[in-house]
Amino acid sequence: MHEALYGPDGFFMRNDAGPAAHFRTSVHASPLFAHALLRLLDRVDAALGRPDRLDVVDVGAGRGELLTQLAALAPPALADRLRLTAVELAPRPPDLAADITWRADLPAGVTGLLVANEWLDNVPLDIARDGRYLLVDPATGEETPGPPLDPADARWARRWWPARPGHLVELGRSRDEAWAEAVRAVRRGLALAIDYGHLRDERPVAGTLTGYRHGRQVPPLPDGERDLTAHVAVDSVAAAGSAAASGRPYQLVPQREALHALGVTGRRPPLSLASADPAGYLRALSAASAAAELTDRAGLGAYWWLLQPVGADLGDLLGTSR
């Protein structure tokens, strides 16, 4: 999976139109998503006391679309303090704004917001069945039993993905470690992961590994020609991030709930606006349609938002604590 995604000829390393040509994320769906993150960033900024420098780090930045939108939306008083950093293994896009730093590794000492939007689902993992790794033929996709799980993966499976005989286990230890490393890059602020996932009592018995190519779901053949993705064990990731943040508690909420708290509701405009301001009505109707896509319980709205404060008391950023 690592070679197929990040090797020299891997899916994400190809210098083409980027991931947006193959699958649709919240960033691509509507600028309302960036508006919502800007509101969240403002709340983080206020909780940190409006520092002279405010970092925004986008891990798994694609072609820098989110940071480009945030730079365009930020008011002058904030824009002057923003330091935007894209973390991505692919080459820097030639048309990316010069004030966005592009790097392949995590920066250190982040003060502000680190966001990982649909990154963890692409962190490579192994798959197991009946206590053994599954091996895959990259040419055909044929799977065969491999060696027994090593002790660390076996412990992870017992704790986080107890499975009956014959059921698949997607070993999420690599995602836990990746998220913990990202959390440790933050000195003061918020680490935010946004991804589709599941909880311990709802693990899918057949797994979730799949592929995407040119906007279509395809078999997960590790040939470098397609995205390979698997849902995230978000409770396991959350526990690892909290431990990396010295035990600070986290918030885990569906995207629908998070976006509602940040002003993206999908409410249709009143019909009376159609006669009073036809152009305004059409704009409001378009925004409501975009918001509905972002908050759809059967789609993007079902994604998880994992908010991990680091080094500071940020309060309840979404007003959703229960």
Secondary structure, DSSP 8 states (H G I E B T S, - for coil): -HHHHHSTT-GGGS-SS-GGGT---HHHH-THHHHHHHHHHHHHHHHTT--SSEEEEEES-TTTHHHHHHHHHS-HHHHTTEEEEEE-SS---TTS-TTEEEESS--SSEEEEEEEES-GGGS--EEEETTEEEEE-TTT--EEEEEE--HHHHHHHHHH----TT-EEEETHHHHHHHHHHHHTEEEEEEEEEE-EE-GGG--TT---EEEETTEEE----SSSSEEE--EEHHHHHHHHHHHTTT---EEEEHHHHHHHTT-------THHHHH-HHHHHHHHHHHHHHHHHT-TTTGGGSEEEEEEESS----SSS---
